[in-house]
Amino acid sequence: MKNYKPKNRLNSQAYIDGILDGDRVILSRAITIIESNLESDKLLAKEIVQSILPKSGKSIRIGITGVPGVGKSTFIEVFGLHLIKQGHKVAILSIDPTSQRSKGSILGDKTRMEQLAVLQDAYIRPSASGDTLGGVSNKTGETMLLCEAAGYDVILIETVGVGQSETAVHGMTDFFLLLMLAGAGDELQGIKKGIMEMADMVVINKADGDNIKMSELARVQYQNALHIFPMSESGWSPVVTTASALKNIGISNVWDEILKFKTLVKDNGYFFKNRNHQQIKWMYNNINDELKQLFYGSKSIKSQLSILEKDIIASKISPVKAAQQILKTFKNSF
């Protein structure tokens, strides 16, 4: 299957030209190639990414996460509409949860952001999380570069939810925004300390009507909690604010704070230092992915693993000894 070459593929230059011209159809087709596991597509994807690289990197990359029911999709749509009114082109890369049994994904973001989806200056791309650690697609980085080359100057990456995926998204974005709710019991429960430490901004969403007082209380509690954490290397003090995406309240303030952050980190040099660090880490992530595919794709390894699994179950060999044995076989194959 991996040697199969689809008939509808264009040559690499056609994809490159289409992306640079801002053609959303070509952009979508190119991202499909980026996400493909076919060997022919992998080669094509490398050509495309390498060629558009000089035209990428000119956006502000924002990671957005939050607890279930926080209203992420509504917030992102209203926030995206605000950005477009400000003259920006916005790409939303939404990582959908993928079933570990069926490998299917929900991919429903275009139906959840109806107003945004029809605008020429908005691009919404849901992608399955696959088996990548934490649920973040291992192709999101390349997809982000393609969107930047196509002229999108604000990239929003929506994560699956609160969990390990946030670490991966934090590692590929410039600004990390955490959406929270008020009135759900103890305001500081149900959220991991590590995620709070990563947040550049906490937005208490759904701060409208009877929920305004509770939202303000939650804002104070979160702000106090953030003061406990050490100062970030960026020099930025995390901001906590309230907003209502449904009523379009406080949305402009969120963007204003992001612009303040961008100015600060560009002036003190952290912006480019962080981007460079992310590029190096991205290289190592790709090396790990390629090694994993090379290892598990080997026929001899597959055959020996099958035998070792049976031996482990029969208590003939320990898991540690089995791992050492299979890795020795792999090293000796080179």
C-alpha positions in Angstrom: 0.0 0.0 0.0 2.8 2.4 0.9 4.3 2.0 -2.7 1.0 3.0 -4.2 1.1 6.3 -6.1 -2.2 8.2 -6.4 -3.2 9.3 -10.0 -4.5 12.7 -9.1 -1.2 14.1 -7.8 0.3 17.3 -9.4 4.0 17.9 -9.7 5.7 19.7 -6.7 5.9 23.0 -8.5 2.2 23.2 -9.1 1.6 22.8 -5.4 4.3 25.3 -4.5 2.9 27.9 -6.9 -0.7 27.3 -5.7 0.3 27.7 -2.1 2.2 30.9 -2.7 -0.8 32.3 -4.7 -3.0 31.6 -1.7 -5.1 29.0 -3.5 -7.1 27.3 -0.7 -7.9 24.2 -2.8 -4.2 23.6 -3.7 -3.3 24.3 -0.1 -5.8 21.7 1.1 -4.5 19.1 -1.4 -0.9 19.8 -0.3 -1.8 19.3 3.3 -3.3 16.0 2.4 0.0 15.0 0.9 1.8 16.2 4.1 -0.5 14.0 6.2 -0.2 10.9 3.9 1.9 7.8 4.9 2.5 6.8 1.2 6.2 6.8 0.3 5.6 8.7 -2.9 3.7 11.4 -1.0 6.5 11.6 1.7 9.0 12.5 -1.0 6.6 15.0 -2.6 5.9 16.6 0.8 9.6 17.1 1.5 10.0 19.0 -1.8 7.0 21.2 -1.1 8.0 22.1 2.5 11.6 22.7 1.5 10.6 25.1 -1.3 8.0 27.1 0.6 10.2 27.4 3.8 11.6 30.9 2.9 8.1 32.2 2.7 7.0 30.8 6.0 7.5 32.0 9.6 5.9 35.4 9.3 2.8 34.7 11.5 2.0 34.8 15.2 1.3 31.2 16.2 -1.2 30.8 19.0 -2.1 27.6 20.9 -5.5 27.4 22.3 -6.7 24.8 24.8 -9.3 24.4 27.5 -11.4 22.1 29.6 -14.3 20.3 27.9 -17.4 22.5 27.6 -15.4 25.7 27.9 -16.6 26.9 24.5 -13.4 26.6 22.5 -15.0 26.5 19.0 -17.3 29.5 19.7 -14.4 31.4 21.2 -12.1 30.6 18.2 -14.8 31.6 15.7 -15.6 34.9 17.3 -11.8 35.6 17.9 -11.1 34.7 14.2 -13.9 37.0 13.0 -12.4 39.8 15.1 -8.9 39.2 13.6 -10.2 39.3 10.0 -12.0 42.6 10.7 -8.6 43.8 11.8 -7.2 42.9 8.4 -5.6 39.6 9.2 -5.7 36.2 7.4 -6.4 33.4 9.9 -5.7 29.7 9.7 -7.2 27.4 12.3 -5.6 24.0 12.7 -7.8 21.9 14.9 -6.5 18.6 16.2 -9.4 16.2 16.3 -9.4 13.2 18.7 -8.8 10.0 16.8 -10.2 6.7 18.0 -7.4 4.3 19.0 -9.6 1.4 18.0 -11.1 2.5 14.6 -8.5 5.2 13.8 -11.4 7.4 12.8 -11.8 11.0 13.8 -14.6 13.5 14.3 -13.4 16.2 11.9 -16.4 18.5 12.6 -14.8 21.9 13.0 -16.1 23.4 9.7 -19.7 22.7 10.8 -18.9 24.2 14.3 -17.5 27.5 12.8 -20.1 28.2 10.1 -19.5 32.0 9.9 -15.7 31.7 9.8 -15.6 28.8 7.3 -17.2 30.8 4.4 -14.8 33.7 4.6 -12.0 34.0 2.1 -9.5 35.2 4.7 -10.1 32.2 7.0 -8.8 28.7 6.5 -10.0 25.8 8.8 -8.2 22.5 8.7 -9.2 19.7 11.1 -6.7 16.9 11.2 -6.7 13.6 13.0 -4.4 13.3 16.0 -3.4 9.7 15.1 -1.1 7.9 17.5 1.2 10.9 18.2 1.9 11.4 21.9 -0.8 13.5 23.6 -3.0 13.6 20.5 -1.2 16.3 18.5 -0.8 15.5 14.8 2.9 15.0 14.0 2.2 16.8 10.7 0.8 20.0 12.3 4.2 21.7 12.1 4.5 21.2 8.3 0.8 22.2 7.9 1.5 25.4 9.8 4.4 26.3 7.5 2.2 25.8 4.4 -0.5 28.1 5.8 2.1 30.8 6.5 3.5 30.5 3.0 -0.1 30.9 1.7 -0.3 34.3 3.5 -2.0 33.5 6.8 -0.4 35.7 9.4 -2.3 34.4 12.4 -2.2 30.6 13.1 -4.5 29.2 15.7 -3.9 25.7 16.9 -6.8 24.2 18.8 -5.9 21.1 20.9 -8.0 18.1 21.8 -8.4 19.2 25.4 -6.5 19.4 28.7 -3.8 16.7 28.7 -0.4 15.8 27.3 -1.2 17.3 23.9 -0.7 20.8 25.4 3.0 20.2 25.8 3.4 19.4 22.1 1.3 22.5 21.1 3.2 24.8 23.4 6.4 23.5 21.7 5.3 24.8 18.3 3.6 28.1 19.1 4.6 31.6 20.2 1.7 32.2 22.6 -0.3 29.8 24.7 -3.9 30.6 25.7 -5.8 28.6 28.2 -9.6 28.9 28.3 -11.3 28.2 31.7 -14.8 28.3 33.2 -16.0 29.8 36.5 -18.5 28.2 38.8 -17.4 24.6 38.3 -16.5 24.0 41.9 -13.0 24.7 43.1 -11.5 26.9 40.4 -8.0 25.5 40.7 -9.1 21.9 40.5 -9.3 19.9 37.3 -6.4 21.7 35.7 -2.8 20.4 35.8 -0.1 22.7 37.3 2.1 22.1 34.2 -0.5 23.5 31.9 -1.0 26.6 34.1 2.8 27.1 34.0 2.7 27.1 30.2 -0.1 29.6 29.9 0.7 33.1 28.7 -2.9 34.0 29.2 -5.9 32.6 31.0 -9.3 33.6 29.7 -12.4 32.9 31.9 -15.0 32.3 29.1 -18.8 32.6 29.4 -18.4 35.6 31.6 -21.9 37.0 31.0 -25.3 37.3 32.8 -25.4 35.6 36.2 -21.9 34.3 35.7 -20.1 37.7 35.7 -19.5 37.7 39.5 -18.2 34.1 39.6 -16.0 34.8 36.6 -14.4 37.9 38.2 -13.8 35.8 41.4 -12.2 33.1 39.3 -10.0 35.7 37.5 -8.6 36.9 40.8 -8.0 33.3 42.0 -6.2 32.3 38.8 -4.1 35.6 38.8 -3.0 34.9 42.4 -2.2 31.3 41.5 0.0 32.4 38.6 2.0 34.7 40.8 3.3 31.6 42.6 5.1 30.3 39.5 8.6 31.6 38.6 8.9 34.3 35.9 9.0 32.9 32.4 12.2 33.2 30.3 10.1 35.4 27.9 9.9 38.1 30.5 6.1 38.1 30.1 3.8 38.0 33.2 0.8 35.8 32.4 -2.5 37.7 32.1 -5.9 36.5 33.4 -9.0 38.1 31.9 -12.7 37.4 31.5 -14.6 37.2 28.2 -17.8 36.0 26.6 -17.5 34.6 23.1 -21.3 34.3 22.9 -21.8 38.0 23.7 -18.6 39.1 22.0 -17.3 40.7 25.2 -13.6 41.0 26.0 -12.5 39.4 22.7 -10.6 42.5 21.5 -8.8 42.7 24.8 -7.5 39.2 24.3 -5.9 40.2 21.0 -4.5 43.5 22.5 -2.7 41.4 25.1 -1.3 39.1 22.5 0.1 42.1 20.6 1.7 43.4 23.8 3.3 40.0 24.3 4.6 40.0 20.7 6.1 43.4 21.0 7.8 42.5 24.3 9.4 39.2 23.1 10.5 40.6 19.8 12.2 43.6 21.6 14.0 41.4 24.1 15.0 38.7 21.6 13.0 35.8 23.1 10.7 35.5 20.1 13.5 34.4 17.7 15.4 32.4 20.4 12.2 30.4 21.1 11.5 29.8 17.4 15.1 28.6 16.9 14.8 26.2 19.8 11.5 24.9 18.4 13.1 24.3 15.0 15.9 22.2 16.6 13.4 20.2 18.7 11.3 19.7 15.6 14.3 18.1 13.9 14.8 15.6 16.8 11.1 14.8 16.8 11.3 13.9 13.1 14.4 11.8 13.7 12.5 9.9 16.4 9.5 9.4 14.1 11.6 8.1 11.3 13.5 5.7 13.5 10.2 4.4 15.0 8.9 3.8 11.4 12.1 2.2 10.3 12.2 -0.1 13.4 8.6 -1.3 13.3 8.5 -1.4 9.5 11.2 -4.0 9.4 9.9 -7.5 8.5 12.6 -9.3 10.6 11.7 -7.1 13.6 8.0 -7.8 13.2 8.7 -11.5 13.0 11.0 -11.5 16.1 8.6 -9.3 18.1 5.8 -11.8 17.5 8.0 -14.6 18.9 9.2 -12.5 21.9 5.6 -11.6 22.8 4.7 -15.3 23.2 7.9 -15.9 25.2 7.1 -13.1 27.5 3.6 -14.4 28.1 5.1 -17.9 28.7 7.6 -16.4 31.2 10.5 -17.6 29.1 12.0 -14.2 28.9 11.7 -10.9 30.8 10.3 -7.8 29.0 13.7 -6.0 29.6 15.7 -8.9 28.2 13.4 -9.1 25.2 13.7 -5.4 24.5 17.5 -5.6 24.7 17.5 -8.7 22.4 15.3 -7.0 19.7 17.3 -3.8 19.8 20.6 -5.8 19.4 19.1 -7.4 16.3 18.1 -4.0 14.9 21.6 -2.5 15.5 23.3 -5.5 13.9 21.1 -5.1 10.7 23.1 -2.0 9.8 
